[in-house]
Amino acid sequence: MAGRWKPPKEDRIDVEAVRREREFQRKLRDVLEYGGEDDFVGVLKNYQPNMTKEELRAAIMQFRVSVREKRGL
């Protein structure tokens, strides 16, 4: 039985991955606008559970800078 034609792997769209990325971006915008550091860590850990301590620390530092800029603190 002949296989069906599929577009090249780089041209395929994983609908679930796109949905997860959009959901993550929406939650991240909300946390930057209204949330705190604990909310940010929760969103980040749900999106990327295998994050190392160093990566998490760097992300938290960037979050703090972004919040100060956005909220004018």
Phi, psi and omega per residue, in radians:
M1 nan 2.252 -3.116
A2 -1.308 2.437 3.111
G3 -1.315 2.793 3.122
R4 -1.463 2.633 3.119
W5 -1.254 2.389 3.077
K6 -2.226 2.546 3.068
P7 -1.154 2.773 3.102
P8 -0.959 2.627 -3.035
K9 -0.964 -0.682 -3.119
E10 -1.219 -0.307 3.121
D11 -1.649 -0.147 -3.125
R12 -1.321 2.603 3.131
I13 -2.029 2.141 3.051
D14 -1.578 1.814 -3.038
V15 -1.052 -0.711 -3.132
E16 -1.153 -0.692 3.113
A17 -1.134 -0.689 3.106
V18 -1.121 -0.741 3.119
R19 -1.098 -0.781 3.127
R20 -1.085 -0.722 3.138
E21 -1.126 -0.760 3.103
R22 -1.098 -0.737 3.124
E23 -1.098 -0.746 3.105
F24 -1.078 -0.793 -3.136
Q25 -1.103 -0.688 3.114
R26 -1.129 -0.810 3.133
K27 -1.111 -0.689 3.138
L28 -1.111 -0.741 3.083
R29 -1.058 -0.757 3.138
D30 -1.103 -0.741 -3.141
V31 -1.153 -0.717 3.118
L32 -1.105 -0.590 -3.110
E33 -1.402 -0.783 -2.956
Y34 -2.167 -0.350 -2.966
G35 -1.606 -3.104 3.125
G36 -2.019 -3.044 -3.092
E37 -1.104 -0.685 3.123
D38 -1.107 -0.698 3.095
D39 -1.093 -0.747 3.141
F40 -1.074 -0.807 -3.135
V41 -1.097 -0.698 3.112
G42 -1.075 -0.793 3.123
V43 -1.107 -0.774 -3.107
L44 -1.139 -0.746 -3.131
K45 -1.184 -0.585 3.076
N46 -1.179 -0.627 -3.100
Y47 -1.384 -0.693 -3.064
Q48 -2.332 1.385 -3.012
P49 -1.179 -0.380 -3.092
N50 -1.655 0.420 -3.103
M51 -1.218 2.376 3.118
T52 -1.356 2.900 3.134
K53 -1.061 -0.703 -3.113
E54 -1.167 -0.735 3.104
E55 -1.123 -0.723 3.127
L56 -1.130 -0.757 3.120
R57 -1.063 -0.770 3.126
A58 -1.119 -0.694 3.127
A59 -1.150 -0.693 3.114
I60 -1.133 -0.722 3.109
M61 -1.093 -0.725 3.103
Q62 -1.148 -0.660 3.086
F63 -1.055 -0.788 -3.128
R64 -1.065 -0.748 3.119
V65 -1.110 -0.785 -3.129
S66 -1.101 -0.700 3.134
V67 -1.149 -0.742 3.117
R68 -1.070 -0.746 3.138
E69 -1.157 -0.822 -3.049
K70 -1.212 -0.740 -3.074
R71 -1.622 -0.100 3.100
G72 1.223 0.634 -3.131
L73 -1.586 nan nan
